[in-house]
Amino acid sequence: MSEGILPLAAMEKIMKKNGANRVSADAKEAMRDALEDLGRKVAEKANQIAKHAGRTTIKAEDIKLAIKS
């Protein structure tokens, strides 16, 4: 089992709120890995956007722009 930042219980909750009856441990880990990877990519892009704007603080608008690009 890999160590992640996001809790596995939250992954199960997301999947169950979207219609899953049961969720395997492997599915929870796969979801966590995917979301953490996506989060890293968005954070990296948002940081680039903030730096380009001359800021060291990432704002919500940076996140929104990072997701769009």
mmJSON file of the N, C-alpha and C atoms, coordinates in Angstrom:
{"data_MODEL":{"atom_site":{
"group_PDB":["ATOM","ATOM","ATOM","ATOM","ATOM","ATOM","ATOM","ATOM","ATOM","ATOM","ATOM","ATOM","ATOM","ATOM","ATOM","ATOM","ATOM","ATOM","ATOM","ATOM","ATOM","ATOM","ATOM","ATOM","ATOM","ATOM","ATOM","ATOM","ATOM","ATOM","ATOM","ATOM","ATOM","ATOM","ATOM","ATOM","ATOM","ATOM","ATOM","ATOM","ATOM","ATOM","ATOM","ATOM","ATOM","ATOM","ATOM","ATOM","ATOM","ATOM","ATOM","ATOM","ATOM","ATOM","ATOM","ATOM","ATOM","ATOM","ATOM","ATOM","ATOM","ATOM","ATOM","ATOM","ATOM","ATOM","ATOM","ATOM","ATOM","ATOM","ATOM","ATOM","ATOM","ATOM","ATOM","ATOM","ATOM","ATOM","ATOM","ATOM","ATOM","ATOM","ATOM","ATOM","ATOM","ATOM","ATOM","ATOM","ATOM","ATOM","ATOM","ATOM","ATOM","ATOM","ATOM","ATOM","ATOM","ATOM","ATOM","ATOM","ATOM","ATOM","ATOM","ATOM","ATOM","ATOM","ATOM","ATOM","ATOM","ATOM","ATOM","ATOM","ATOM","ATOM","ATOM","ATOM","ATOM","ATOM","ATOM","ATOM","ATOM","ATOM","ATOM","ATOM","ATOM","ATOM","ATOM","ATOM","ATOM","ATOM","ATOM","ATOM","ATOM","ATOM","ATOM","ATOM","ATOM","ATOM","ATOM","ATOM","ATOM","ATOM","ATOM","ATOM","ATOM","ATOM","ATOM","ATOM","ATOM","ATOM","ATOM","ATOM","ATOM","ATOM","ATOM","ATOM","ATOM","ATOM","ATOM","ATOM","ATOM","ATOM","ATOM","ATOM","ATOM","ATOM","ATOM","ATOM","ATOM","ATOM","ATOM","ATOM","ATOM","ATOM","ATOM","ATOM","ATOM","ATOM","ATOM","ATOM","ATOM","ATOM","ATOM","ATOM","ATOM","ATOM","ATOM","ATOM","ATOM","ATOM","ATOM","ATOM","ATOM","ATOM","ATOM","ATOM","ATOM","ATOM","ATOM","ATOM","ATOM","ATOM","ATOM","ATOM","ATOM","ATOM","ATOM"],
"id":[1,2,3,4,5,6,7,8,9,10,11,12,13,14,15,16,17,18,19,20,21,22,23,24,25,26,27,28,29,30,31,32,33,34,35,36,37,38,39,40,41,42,43,44,45,46,47,48,49,50,51,52,53,54,55,56,57,58,59,60,61,62,63,64,65,66,67,68,69,70,71,72,73,74,75,76,77,78,79,80,81,82,83,84,85,86,87,88,89,90,91,92,93,94,95,96,97,98,99,100,101,102,103,104,105,106,107,108,109,110,111,112,113,114,115,116,117,118,119,120,121,122,123,124,125,126,127,128,129,130,131,132,133,134,135,136,137,138,139,140,141,142,143,144,145,146,147,148,149,150,151,152,153,154,155,156,157,158,159,160,161,162,163,164,165,166,167,168,169,170,171,172,173,174,175,176,177,178,179,180,181,182,183,184,185,186,187,188,189,190,191,192,193,194,195,196,197,198,199,200,201,202,203,204,205,206,207],
"type_symbol":["N","C","C","N","C","C","N","C","C","N","C","C","N","C","C","N","C","C","N","C","C","N","C","C","N","C","C","N","C","C","N","C","C","N","C","C","N","C","C","N","C","C","N","C","C","N","C","C","N","C","C","N","C","C","N","C","C","N","C","C","N","C","C","N","C","C","N","C","C","N","C","C","N","C","C","N","C","C","N","C","C","N","C","C","N","C","C","N","C","C","N","C","C","N","C","C","N","C","C","N","C","C","N","C","C","N","C","C","N","C","C","N","C","C","N","C","C","N","C","C","N","C","C","N","C","C","N","C","C","N","C","C","N","C","C","N","C","C","N","C","C","N","C","C","N","C","C","N","C","C","N","C","C","N","C","C","N","C","C","N","C","C","N","C","C","N","C","C","N","C","C","N","C","C","N","C","C","N","C","C","N","C","C","N","C","C","N","C","C","N","C","C","N","C","C","N","C","C","N","C","C","N","C","C","N","C","C"],
"label_atom_id":["N","CA","C","N","CA","C","N","CA","C","N","CA","C","N","CA","C","N","CA","C","N","CA","C","N","CA","C","N","CA","C","N","CA","C","N","CA","C","N","CA","C","N","CA","C","N","CA","C","N","CA","C","N","CA","C","N","CA","C","N","CA","C","N","CA","C","N","CA","C","N","CA","C","N","CA","C","N","CA","C","N","CA","C","N","CA","C","N","CA","C","N","CA","C","N","CA","C","N","CA","C","N","CA","C","N","CA","C","N","CA","C","N","CA","C","N","CA","C","N","CA","C","N","CA","C","N","CA","C","N","CA","C","N","CA","C","N","CA","C","N","CA","C","N","CA","C","N","CA","C","N","CA","C","N","CA","C","N","CA","C","N","CA","C","N","CA","C","N","CA","C","N","CA","C","N","CA","C","N","CA","C","N","CA","C","N","CA","C","N","CA","C","N","CA","C","N","CA","C","N","CA","C","N","CA","C","N","CA","C","N","CA","C","N","CA","C","N","CA","C","N","CA","C","N","CA","C","N","CA","C","N","CA","C","N","CA","C","N","CA","C"],
"label_alt_id":[null,null,null,null,null,null,null,null,null,null,null,null,null,null,null,null,null,null,null,null,null,null,null,null,null,null,null,null,null,null,null,null,null,null,null,null,null,null,null,null,null,null,null,null,null,null,null,null,null,null,null,null,null,null,null,null,null,null,null,null,null,null,null,null,null,null,null,null,null,null,null,null,null,null,null,null,null,null,null,null,null,null,null,null,null,null,null,null,null,null,null,null,null,null,null,null,null,null,null,null,null,null,null,null,null,null,null,null,null,null,null,null,null,null,null,null,null,null,null,null,null,null,null,null,null,null,null,null,null,null,null,null,null,null,null,null,null,null,null,null,null,null,null,null,null,null,null,null,null,null,null,null,null,null,null,null,null,null,null,null,null,null,null,null,null,null,null,null,null,null,null,null,null,null,null,null,null,null,null,null,null,null,null,null,null,null,null,null,null,null,null,null,null,null,null,null,null,null,null,null,null,null,null,null,null,null,null],
"label_comp_id":["MET","MET","MET","SER","SER","SER","GLU","GLU","GLU","GLY","GLY","GLY","ILE","ILE","ILE","LEU","LEU","LEU","PRO","PRO","PRO","LEU","LEU","LEU","ALA","ALA","ALA","ALA","ALA","ALA","MET","MET","MET","GLU","GLU","GLU","LYS","LYS","LYS","ILE","ILE","ILE","MET","MET","MET","LYS","LYS","LYS","LYS","LYS","LYS","ASN","ASN","ASN","GLY","GLY","GLY","ALA","ALA","ALA","ASN","ASN","ASN","ARG","ARG","ARG","VAL","VAL","VAL","SER","SER","SER","ALA","ALA","ALA","ASP","ASP","ASP","ALA","ALA","ALA","LYS","LYS","LYS","GLU","GLU","GLU","ALA","ALA","ALA","MET","MET","MET","ARG","ARG","ARG","ASP","ASP","ASP","ALA","ALA","ALA","LEU","LEU","LEU","GLU","GLU","GLU","ASP","ASP","ASP","LEU","LEU","LEU","GLY","GLY","GLY","ARG","ARG","ARG","LYS","LYS","LYS","VAL","VAL","VAL","ALA","ALA","ALA","GLU","GLU","GLU","LYS","LYS","LYS","ALA","ALA","ALA","ASN","ASN","ASN","GLN","GLN","GLN","ILE","ILE","ILE","ALA","ALA","ALA","LYS","LYS","LYS","HIS","HIS","HIS","ALA","ALA","ALA","GLY","GLY","GLY","ARG","ARG","ARG","THR","THR","THR","THR","THR","THR","ILE","ILE","ILE","LYS","LYS","LYS","ALA","ALA","ALA","GLU","GLU","GLU","ASP","ASP","ASP","ILE","ILE","ILE","LYS","LYS","LYS","LEU","LEU","LEU","ALA","ALA","ALA","ILE","ILE","ILE","LYS","LYS","LYS","SER","SER","SER"],
"label_asym_id":["A","A","A","A","A","A","A","A","A","A","A","A","A","A","A","A","A","A","A","A","A","A","A","A","A","A","A","A","A","A","A","A","A","A","A","A","A","A","A","A","A","A","A","A","A","A","A","A","A","A","A","A","A","A","A","A","A","A","A","A","A","A","A","A","A","A","A","A","A","A","A","A","A","A","A","A","A","A","A","A","A","A","A","A","A","A","A","A","A","A","A","A","A","A","A","A","A","A","A","A","A","A","A","A","A","A","A","A","A","A","A","A","A","A","A","A","A","A","A","A","A","A","A","A","A","A","A","A","A","A","A","A","A","A","A","A","A","A","A","A","A","A","A","A","A","A","A","A","A","A","A","A","A","A","A","A","A","A","A","A","A","A","A","A","A","A","A","A","A","A","A","A","A","A","A","A","A","A","A","A","A","A","A","A","A","A","A","A","A","A","A","A","A","A","A","A","A","A","A","A","A","A","A","A","A","A","A"],
"label_entity_id":["1","1","1","1","1","1","1","1","1","1","1","1","1","1","1","1","1","1","1","1","1","1","1","1","1","1","1","1","1","1","1","1","1","1","1","1","1","1","1","1","1","1","1","1","1","1","1","1","1","1","1","1","1","1","1","1","1","1","1","1","1","1","1","1","1","1","1","1","1","1","1","1","1","1","1","1","1","1","1","1","1","1","1","1","1","1","1","1","1","1","1","1","1","1","1","1","1","1","1","1","1","1","1","1","1","1","1","1","1","1","1","1","1","1","1","1","1","1","1","1","1","1","1","1","1","1","1","1","1","1","1","1","1","1","1","1","1","1","1","1","1","1","1","1","1","1","1","1","1","1","1","1","1","1","1","1","1","1","1","1","1","1","1","1","1","1","1","1","1","1","1","1","1","1","1","1","1","1","1","1","1","1","1","1","1","1","1","1","1","1","1","1","1","1","1","1","1","1","1","1","1","1","1","1","1","1","1"],
"label_seq_id":[1,1,1,2,2,2,3,3,3,4,4,4,5,5,5,6,6,6,7,7,7,8,8,8,9,9,9,10,10,10,11,11,11,12,12,12,13,13,13,14,14,14,15,15,15,16,16,16,17,17,17,18,18,18,19,19,19,20,20,20,21,21,21,22,22,22,23,23,23,24,24,24,25,25,25,26,26,26,27,27,27,28,28,28,29,29,29,30,30,30,31,31,31,32,32,32,33,33,33,34,34,34,35,35,35,36,36,36,37,37,37,38,38,38,39,39,39,40,40,40,41,41,41,42,42,42,43,43,43,44,44,44,45,45,45,46,46,46,47,47,47,48,48,48,49,49,49,50,50,50,51,51,51,52,52,52,53,53,53,54,54,54,55,55,55,56,56,56,57,57,57,58,58,58,59,59,59,60,60,60,61,61,61,62,62,62,63,63,63,64,64,64,65,65,65,66,66,66,67,67,67,68,68,68,69,69,69],
"pdbx_PDB_ins_code":[null,null,null,null,null,null,null,null,null,null,null,null,null,null,null,null,null,null,null,null,null,null,null,null,null,null,null,null,null,null,null,null,null,null,null,null,null,null,null,null,null,null,null,null,null,null,null,null,null,null,null,null,null,null,null,null,null,null,null,null,null,null,null,null,null,null,null,null,null,null,null,null,null,null,null,null,null,null,null,null,null,null,null,null,null,null,null,null,null,null,null,null,null,null,null,null,null,null,null,null,null,null,null,null,null,null,null,null,null,null,null,null,null,null,null,null,null,null,null,null,null,null,null,null,null,null,null,null,null,null,null,null,null,null,null,null,null,null,null,null,null,null,null,null,null,null,null,null,null,null,null,null,null,null,null,null,null,null,null,null,null,null,null,null,null,null,null,null,null,null,null,null,null,null,null,null,null,null,null,null,null,null,null,null,null,null,null,null,null,null,null,null,null,null,null,null,null,null,null,null,null,null,null,null,null,null,null],
"Cartn_x":[0.852,0.0,0.887,0.606,1.395,0.853,1.764,1.37,0.955,-0.172,-0.644,-1.017,-1.316,-1.715,-3.212,-3.996,-5.446,-5.865,-6.843,-7.295,-8.139,-7.943,-8.693,-10.193,-10.563,-11.988,-12.658,-11.935,-12.494,-12.701,-11.806,-11.95,-13.211,-13.417,-14.618,-15.873,-15.836,-16.989,-17.318,-16.304,-16.517,-17.18,-16.657,-17.202,-18.617,-18.868,-20.216,-21.227,-20.806,-21.721,-22.034,-21.239,-21.461,-21.984,-22.595,-23.34,-22.752,-21.514,-20.92,-21.566,-21.864,-22.381,-21.25,-20.21,-19.042,-17.796,-16.714,-15.464,-14.32,-13.525,-12.398,-11.253,-10.369,-9.193,-8.32,-8.18,-7.381,-7.982,-9.302,-9.978,-9.756,-9.812,-9.572,-8.16,-7.193,-5.803,-5.594,-6.232,-6.101,-6.7,-7.843,-8.484,-7.592,-7.042,-6.156,-4.947,-4.33,-3.152,-3.488,-4.632,-5.038,-5.305,-6.015,-6.335,-5.099,-4.195,-2.967,-2.09,-2.05,-1.28,-1.874,-3.184,-3.859,-3.628,-3.72,-3.491,-2.094,-1.094,0.288,0.437,-0.176,-0.075,-0.756,-1.931,-2.655,-1.867,-1.322,-0.553,0.692,1.369,2.561,2.217,1.152,0.723,0.255,-0.489,-0.963,0.212,1.244,2.435,3.118,3.19,3.773,2.965,1.656,0.774,0.99,1.059,1.279,2.636,3.664,4.998,5.005,4.33,4.25,3.575,2.627,1.922,2.719,3.91,4.755,4.364,3.662,3.218,3.871,3.985,4.444,3.27,2.107,0.904,0.024,-0.348,-1.291,-2.701,-3.47,-4.849,-5.813,-7.068,-8.098,-8.153,-7.965,-7.999,-6.875,-5.725,-4.606,-4.991,-5.665,-6.118,-7.103,-8.049,-9.059,-8.417,-7.447,-6.744,-5.918,-5.298,-4.482,-5.342,-6.534,-7.43,-7.887,-8.118,-8.563,-7.494,-6.226,-5.16,-4.635],
"Cartn_y":[-1.184,0.0,1.233,2.178,3.402,4.43,5.262,6.324,7.535,8.1,9.276,10.37,11.512,12.664,12.589,12.23,12.177,10.884,10.96,9.753,8.839,7.545,6.576,6.655,6.985,7.101,8.183,9.249,10.313,9.822,8.964,8.422,7.566,6.746,5.911,6.777,7.826,8.713,9.365,9.818,10.427,9.427,8.208,7.211,6.792,6.65,6.26,7.37,8.625,9.741,9.829,9.16,9.163,7.825,7.048,5.877,4.509,4.427,3.113,2.499,1.208,0.501,0.041,-0.497,-0.986,-0.504,-0.317,0.178,-0.652,-1.241,-2.057,-1.176,-1.769,-1.056,-0.583,-1.431,-1.053,0.154,0.195,1.315,2.606,2.527,3.72,4.236,3.332,3.723,4.311,3.71,4.217,5.619,5.823,7.142,8.168,7.795,8.696,9.067,8.071,8.327,9.268,9.04,9.869,11.312,11.474,12.821,13.563,12.845,13.491,13.897,13.071,13.41,14.642,14.658,15.805,17.052,16.911,18.033,18.604,17.726,18.189,18.99,18.505,19.192,20.563,20.625,21.894,22.865,22.383,23.245,23.796,22.958,23.397,24.486,24.271,25.255,26.539,26.42,27.598,28.391,27.706,28.38,29.161,28.576,29.267,30.521,30.409,31.549,32.657,32.303,33.294,33.978,33.201,33.781,34.714,34.326,35.167,36.504,36.482,37.695,38.477,37.981,38.677,38.446,37.347,37.019,35.738,35.628,34.368,33.59,34.223,33.601,33.072,31.818,31.239,31.606,32.151,32.548,31.595,31.67,30.818,31.018,32.244,32.518,31.78,31.604,30.847,29.384,28.837,27.444,27.279,28.2,28.124,28.211,29.108,29.226,27.968,27.418,26.211,25.043,24.939,23.849,24.011,25.257,25.511,25.223,25.424,25.259,23.85],
"Cartn_z":[0.0,0.0,0.0,-0.902,-0.971,0.02,0.496,1.408,0.597,0.918,0.206,1.178,0.624,1.434,1.746,0.756,0.915,1.603,2.498,3.187,2.294,2.464,1.668,1.941,3.162,3.493,2.64,2.357,1.52,0.091,-0.387,-1.738,-1.831,-0.812,-0.772,-0.725,0.066,0.192,-1.154,-1.88,-3.198,-4.137,-4.169,-5.093,-4.704,-3.412,-2.979,-3.235,-3.076,-3.361,-4.845,-5.655,-7.103,-7.609,-6.71,-7.13,-6.833,-6.348,-6.066,-4.827,-4.906,-3.737,-2.833,-3.459,-2.725,-3.45,-2.68,-3.258,-2.699,-3.577,-3.129,-2.639,-1.859,-1.358,-2.518,-3.543,-4.715,-5.437,-5.51,-6.174,-5.396,-4.074,-3.247,-3.459,-3.493,-3.695,-5.089,-6.092,-7.457,-7.575,-6.929,-6.941,-6.248,-5.093,-4.356,-5.217,-5.829,-6.656,-7.814,-8.453,-9.584,-9.152,-8.039,-7.575,-7.085,-6.427,-5.972,-7.148,-8.184,-9.382,-10.058,-10.211,-10.802,-9.947,-8.639,-7.736,-7.848,-7.97,-8.143,-9.43,-10.504,-11.794,-11.747,-11.14,-11.022,-10.143,-9.035,-8.138,-8.827,-9.596,-10.319,-11.331,-12.096,-13.089,-12.401,-11.317,-10.58,-10.022,-9.572,-9.066,-10.188,-11.381,-12.532,-12.868,-12.813,-13.108,-12.083,-10.807,-9.752,-9.926,-10.21,-10.417,-11.62,-12.687,-13.881,-13.552,-12.618,-12.198,-11.158,-10.795,-9.83,-8.386,-8.134,-6.776,-6.293,-4.971,-4.377,-3.787,-3.733,-3.188,-4.316,-4.231,-5.194,-4.757,-5.682,-5.403,-6.106,-5.722,-6.322,-7.829,-8.29,-9.737,-10.462,-9.787,-10.38,-10.552,-9.558,-9.616,-10.768,-10.869,-11.929,-13.31,-13.461,-14.749,-15.032,-14.015,-14.189,-14.638,-14.13,-14.507,-15.96,-16.381,-17.75,-18.788,-18.402,-19.402,-19.467],
"occupancy":[1.0,1.0,1.0,1.0,1.0,1.0,1.0,1.0,1.0,1.0,1.0,1.0,1.0,1.0,1.0,1.0,1.0,1.0,1.0,1.0,1.0,1.0,1.0,1.0,1.0,1.0,1.0,1.0,1.0,1.0,1.0,1.0,1.0,1.0,1.0,1.0,1.0,1.0,1.0,1.0,1.0,1.0,1.0,1.0,1.0,1.0,1.0,1.0,1.0,1.0,1.0,1.0,1.0,1.0,1.0,1.0,1.0,1.0,1.0,1.0,1.0,1.0,1.0,1.0,1.0,1.0,1.0,1.0,1.0,1.0,1.0,1.0,1.0,1.0,1.0,1.0,1.0,1.0,1.0,1.0,1.0,1.0,1.0,1.0,1.0,1.0,1.0,1.0,1.0,1.0,1.0,1.0,1.0,1.0,1.0,1.0,1.0,1.0,1.0,1.0,1.0,1.0,1.0,1.0,1.0,1.0,1.0,1.0,1.0,1.0,1.0,1.0,1.0,1.0,1.0,1.0,1.0,1.0,1.0,1.0,1.0,1.0,1.0,1.0,1.0,1.0,1.0,1.0,1.0,1.0,1.0,1.0,1.0,1.0,1.0,1.0,1.0,1.0,1.0,1.0,1.0,1.0,1.0,1.0,1.0,1.0,1.0,1.0,1.0,1.0,1.0,1.0,1.0,1.0,1.0,1.0,1.0,1.0,1.0,1.0,1.0,1.0,1.0,1.0,1.0,1.0,1.0,1.0,1.0,1.0,1.0,1.0,1.0,1.0,1.0,1.0,1.0,1.0,1.0,1.0,1.0,1.0,1.0,1.0,1.0,1.0,1.0,1.0,1.0,1.0,1.0,1.0,1.0,1.0,1.0,1.0,1.0,1.0,1.0,1.0,1.0,1.0,1.0,1.0,1.0,1.0,1.0],
"B_iso_or_equiv":[0.0,0.0,0.0,0.0,0.0,0.0,0.0,0.0,0.0,0.0,0.0,0.0,0.0,0.0,0.0,0.0,0.0,0.0,0.0,0.0,0.0,0.0,0.0,0.0,0.0,0.0,0.0,0.0,0.0,0.0,0.0,0.0,0.0,0.0,0.0,0.0,0.0,0.0,0.0,0.0,0.0,0.0,0.0,0.0,0.0,0.0,0.0,0.0,0.0,0.0,0.0,0.0,0.0,0.0,0.0,0.0,0.0,0.0,0.0,0.0,0.0,0.0,0.0,0.0,0.0,0.0,0.0,0.0,0.0,0.0,0.0,0.0,0.0,0.0,0.0,0.0,0.0,0.0,0.0,0.0,0.0,0.0,0.0,0.0,0.0,0.0,0.0,0.0,0.0,0.0,0.0,0.0,0.0,0.0,0.0,0.0,0.0,0.0,0.0,0.0,0.0,0.0,0.0,0.0,0.0,0.0,0.0,0.0,0.0,0.0,0.0,0.0,0.0,0.0,0.0,0.0,0.0,0.0,0.0,0.0,0.0,0.0,0.0,0.0,0.0,0.0,0.0,0.0,0.0,0.0,0.0,0.0,0.0,0.0,0.0,0.0,0.0,0.0,0.0,0.0,0.0,0.0,0.0,0.0,0.0,0.0,0.0,0.0,0.0,0.0,0.0,0.0,0.0,0.0,0.0,0.0,0.0,0.0,0.0,0.0,0.0,0.0,0.0,0.0,0.0,0.0,0.0,0.0,0.0,0.0,0.0,0.0,0.0,0.0,0.0,0.0,0.0,0.0,0.0,0.0,0.0,0.0,0.0,0.0,0.0,0.0,0.0,0.0,0.0,0.0,0.0,0.0,0.0,0.0,0.0,0.0,0.0,0.0,0.0,0.0,0.0,0.0,0.0,0.0,0.0,0.0,0.0],
"pdbx_formal_charge":[null,null,null,null,null,null,null,null,null,null,null,null,null,null,null,null,null,null,null,null,null,null,null,null,null,null,null,null,null,null,null,null,null,null,null,null,null,null,null,null,null,null,null,null,null,null,null,null,null,null,null,null,null,null,null,null,null,null,null,null,null,null,null,null,null,null,null,null,null,null,null,null,null,null,null,null,null,null,null,null,null,null,null,null,null,null,null,null,null,null,null,null,null,null,null,null,null,null,null,null,null,null,null,null,null,null,null,null,null,null,null,null,null,null,null,null,null,null,null,null,null,null,null,null,null,null,null,null,null,null,null,null,null,null,null,null,null,null,null,null,null,null,null,null,null,null,null,null,null,null,null,null,null,null,null,null,null,null,null,null,null,null,null,null,null,null,null,null,null,null,null,null,null,null,null,null,null,null,null,null,null,null,null,null,null,null,null,null,null,null,null,null,null,null,null,null,null,null,null,null,null,null,null,null,null,null,null],
"auth_seq_id":[1,1,1,2,2,2,3,3,3,4,4,4,5,5,5,6,6,6,7,7,7,8,8,8,9,9,9,10,10,10,11,11,11,12,12,12,13,13,13,14,14,14,15,15,15,16,16,16,17,17,17,18,18,18,19,19,19,20,20,20,21,21,21,22,22,22,23,23,23,24,24,24,25,25,25,26,26,26,27,27,27,28,28,28,29,29,29,30,30,30,31,31,31,32,32,32,33,33,33,34,34,34,35,35,35,36,36,36,37,37,37,38,38,38,39,39,39,40,40,40,41,41,41,42,42,42,43,43,43,44,44,44,45,45,45,46,46,46,47,47,47,48,48,48,49,49,49,50,50,50,51,51,51,52,52,52,53,53,53,54,54,54,55,55,55,56,56,56,57,57,57,58,58,58,59,59,59,60,60,60,61,61,61,62,62,62,63,63,63,64,64,64,65,65,65,66,66,66,67,67,67,68,68,68,69,69,69],
"auth_comp_id":["MET","MET","MET","SER","SER","SER","GLU","GLU","GLU","GLY","GLY","GLY","ILE","ILE","ILE","LEU","LEU","LEU","PRO","PRO","PRO","LEU","LEU","LEU","ALA","ALA","ALA","ALA","ALA","ALA","MET","MET","MET","GLU","GLU","GLU","LYS","LYS","LYS","ILE","ILE","ILE","MET","MET","MET","LYS","LYS","LYS","LYS","LYS","LYS","ASN","ASN","ASN","GLY","GLY","GLY","ALA","ALA","ALA","ASN","ASN","ASN","ARG","ARG","ARG","VAL","VAL","VAL","SER","SER","SER","ALA","ALA","ALA","ASP","ASP","ASP","ALA","ALA","ALA","LYS","LYS","LYS","GLU","GLU","GLU","ALA","ALA","ALA","MET","MET","MET","ARG","ARG","ARG","ASP","ASP","ASP","ALA","ALA","ALA","LEU","LEU","LEU","GLU","GLU","GLU","ASP","ASP","ASP","LEU","LEU","LEU","GLY","GLY","GLY","ARG","ARG","ARG","LYS","LYS","LYS","VAL","VAL","VAL","ALA","ALA","ALA","GLU","GLU","GLU","LYS","LYS","LYS","ALA","ALA","ALA","ASN","ASN","ASN","GLN","GLN","GLN","ILE","ILE","ILE","ALA","ALA","ALA","LYS","LYS","LYS","HIS","HIS","HIS","ALA","ALA","ALA","GLY","GLY","GLY","ARG","ARG","ARG","THR","THR","THR","THR","THR","THR","ILE","ILE","ILE","LYS","LYS","LYS","ALA","ALA","ALA","GLU","GLU","GLU","ASP","ASP","ASP","ILE","ILE","ILE","LYS","LYS","LYS","LEU","LEU","LEU","ALA","ALA","ALA","ILE","ILE","ILE","LYS","LYS","LYS","SER","SER","SER"],
"auth_asym_id":["A","A","A","A","A","A","A","A","A","A","A","A","A","A","A","A","A","A","A","A","A","A","A","A","A","A","A","A","A","A","A","A","A","A","A","A","A","A","A","A","A","A","A","A","A","A","A","A","A","A","A","A","A","A","A","A","A","A","A","A","A","A","A","A","A","A","A","A","A","A","A","A","A","A","A","A","A","A","A","A","A","A","A","A","A","A","A","A","A","A","A","A","A","A","A","A","A","A","A","A","A","A","A","A","A","A","A","A","A","A","A","A","A","A","A","A","A","A","A","A","A","A","A","A","A","A","A","A","A","A","A","A","A","A","A","A","A","A","A","A","A","A","A","A","A","A","A","A","A","A","A","A","A","A","A","A","A","A","A","A","A","A","A","A","A","A","A","A","A","A","A","A","A","A","A","A","A","A","A","A","A","A","A","A","A","A","A","A","A","A","A","A","A","A","A","A","A","A","A","A","A","A","A","A","A","A","A"],
"auth_atom_id":["N","CA","C","N","CA","C","N","CA","C","N","CA","C","N","CA","C","N","CA","C","N","CA","C","N","CA","C","N","CA","C","N","CA","C","N","CA","C","N","CA","C","N","CA","C","N","CA","C","N","CA","C","N","CA","C","N","CA","C","N","CA","C","N","CA","C","N","CA","C","N","CA","C","N","CA","C","N","CA","C","N","CA","C","N","CA","C","N","CA","C","N","CA","C","N","CA","C","N","CA","C","N","CA","C","N","CA","C","N","CA","C","N","CA","C","N","CA","C","N","CA","C","N","CA","C","N","CA","C","N","CA","C","N","CA","C","N","CA","C","N","CA","C","N","CA","C","N","CA","C","N","CA","C","N","CA","C","N","CA","C","N","CA","C","N","CA","C","N","CA","C","N","CA","C","N","CA","C","N","CA","C","N","CA","C","N","CA","C","N","CA","C","N","CA","C","N","CA","C","N","CA","C","N","CA","C","N","CA","C","N","CA","C","N","CA","C","N","CA","C","N","CA","C","N","CA","C","N","CA","C","N","CA","C","N","CA","C","N","CA","C"],
"pdbx_PDB_model_num":[1,1,1,1,1,1,1,1,1,1,1,1,1,1,1,1,1,1,1,1,1,1,1,1,1,1,1,1,1,1,1,1,1,1,1,1,1,1,1,1,1,1,1,1,1,1,1,1,1,1,1,1,1,1,1,1,1,1,1,1,1,1,1,1,1,1,1,1,1,1,1,1,1,1,1,1,1,1,1,1,1,1,1,1,1,1,1,1,1,1,1,1,1,1,1,1,1,1,1,1,1,1,1,1,1,1,1,1,1,1,1,1,1,1,1,1,1,1,1,1,1,1,1,1,1,1,1,1,1,1,1,1,1,1,1,1,1,1,1,1,1,1,1,1,1,1,1,1,1,1,1,1,1,1,1,1,1,1,1,1,1,1,1,1,1,1,1,1,1,1,1,1,1,1,1,1,1,1,1,1,1,1,1,1,1,1,1,1,1,1,1,1,1,1,1,1,1,1,1,1,1,1,1,1,1,1,1]
}}}
